[in-house]
Amino acid sequence: GKTRLLIVGGVAAGMSAASRARRQNPDAQIVVLERGDWISYAACGLPYALGGDVPDLQESGWEALVARTPAQMRARGISVRLNHEVTGVDARAGTLTVRDREAGRTSTEAYDHLLLATGVSPIRPEWAVTDLAGVHVLKSIPDAQAIEASLHGARRVCIVGGGYIGLELAEAMRARGLSTVLLERGDDVAGRVLDDPYRALMRAELERRGVDVRRCQSVDGLHGNAGRVTGVQTDAGRVQADVVLVAVGVRPNVELARAAGVRLGRTGAVAVNARQETNVPGVSAAGDNTQSLHRVTRRQVHIPLALSANRMGRVAGVNMAGGDARFPGIVGTGIFKVFDLGAARTGLTQGEAEAAGLNTVSVDVVSTDHAGYYRDARPVQVRLTAERGTGRLLGAQLVGAPQSVKRVDVVAALLHRRANVTDLFEADLAYAPPFSTTWDVLLVAADRLM
Ligand code: FAD
C-alpha cells in the first residue's frame, strides 16, 4: 500500500513537514493529528493581536493569524484531524493511540513514519494552577480568546515574567489603556537574552510608557474573591489585579517521545540527528519540542523559536518522504520590541560566552540608525563580542529603533560561516543617509575589535 506518514502537532513544524512531505512524495498518505481546534497559526502574532496591531482581526476574527486552513491543506491532499489527541505510541508495532475528543472515541492508527511536532507548553507554577477566573497563560488562539474575554471590564493587569512574551504583553496591555504591573523574579527584564546594560535600556522604555516594573519579586500566591482573581501575593507585598498573565517560560512536550523510547537530550528536549531523526527507527521530531545544534558553541540547545521550528519541520518532511535534507543548526538569533525600542541578539551575549568558558572581548558602540542630519535619526547601541586572540565573532546585541536592530542579521549570517571581526569589518554594507551611517554601527564596532 501507500506509505503512511503520521504527524503529531499541526502548527509550525507539523504543517511545514506535511507540506514538504507532500511535495517530496505525491503518493504518500499524510495525516496530521492535532489535539486543538487550530492549525498553522502564528502564535508570534498573539500579543500584537491583543494589543490592536492586527487590523485584519476586526474583519476576519482570529483566522487573521492562520496561514493555512484545514480546507487548504486537504486540497493539497493532506488529511488534518482537529481535536485528535495522541495519547500513546507503540514504536515497535508502529501504531499510535488516538483519542477523538469530540466523539469521545479512541482508535489505533498505523504509521510507516512518525513525526513528533508537539511543541512546548507554558509553565504554570503551582500558585498559577487555580480555579480562579482571570488567570491566563498565552500560547494558543483559545488562550488569546480567553484573555480577550477576561479583559472585558478589567482595569488592572499583572504580568508575571519579564521574558519577551511578558514584555510584548506589557506593551499590548498599555495599548489597551490598562494599568500594568510587570513582576520579574530576576534582577532585570529580558534576563535570558541580553546583557545587563541592554536589559536596563528595555526596562527604561517600559517604565517611560507607564509599565510598573517590579524586579526581584517572586510570586507566592493569588488572591481571589467570588471565583475571580483580585491580586497577586509576592514576597514583597500585594499587587491588585483583575487579570493575571503568567509568562514564566515553557517546557517541551516530550511525553509521547518518552513513551516511544525516544532519547531526550541534556536540555530536556528531544535529541535528533541533522535529519531530524530520533534514536528510534521510523520516529522523527521537529520544532519547539526538539533541541538543536548551536553553531557557535557546538553544543545542543533548546531555543524554541518559529523559524527553526518551520525549518526543522521542512527537513523532517523531506526525509520522511524519502528525500535527504539536513538541519544546519542555529546561532541563537532573536528579536523583540517594547513600544518604540527594539532589541536583537545573535550568537552569545558576553555573559553566555563567559559561562561557556570562552575568552572573550566585547565592545559597546553608540551611533545613529541613519545619518544624523537626516530626519528622525535615533540612537542605536551595539555590543559586539569576539574571541580574544583569534577575533572569531561570537555574538552581537543591539538596542534601538525597532527596524534598526534588524541589522543583527548581518552578524547572524556571518556567525553561520564562523567568520571573524575582519570579515565583518570588510563587508560591503548598504549605505544612503535615510538607511544608515556611512560606516554602519556594526562596521564601527568591528573596527574597534580588530
Ligand atoms: P507548537 O506551536 O507548540 O505546536 C505544537 C502543536 O502540537 C500544538 O498545537 C499542540 O496542541 C499539538 N500537540 C501536542 N501534543 C499533542 C498530542 N499528544 N496530540 C495531538 N496534538 C498535540 N517565535 C519567534 O521566532 N518569534 C516571535 O516573535 C515569537 N513570538 C511568540 C509569541 C508567543 C505569545 C508565543 C506563544 C510564541 C512565540 N514564538 C515566537 C514561538 C513560536 O510560536 C514557536 O516557535 C512555534 O509556534 C513552534 O511551532 P511548533 O510547531 O514546534 O510547536
Residues whose N, C-alpha, C, O or C-beta is under 5 A from the ligand:
A	BS01	FAD	V8 G9 G10 V11 A12 A13 G14 L33 E34 R35 G36 W38 A43 C44 L46 P47 H84 E85 V86 A117 T118 G119 V120 L138 K139 I165 N253 A286 G287 D288 N289 P304 L305 A306 L307 A309 I335
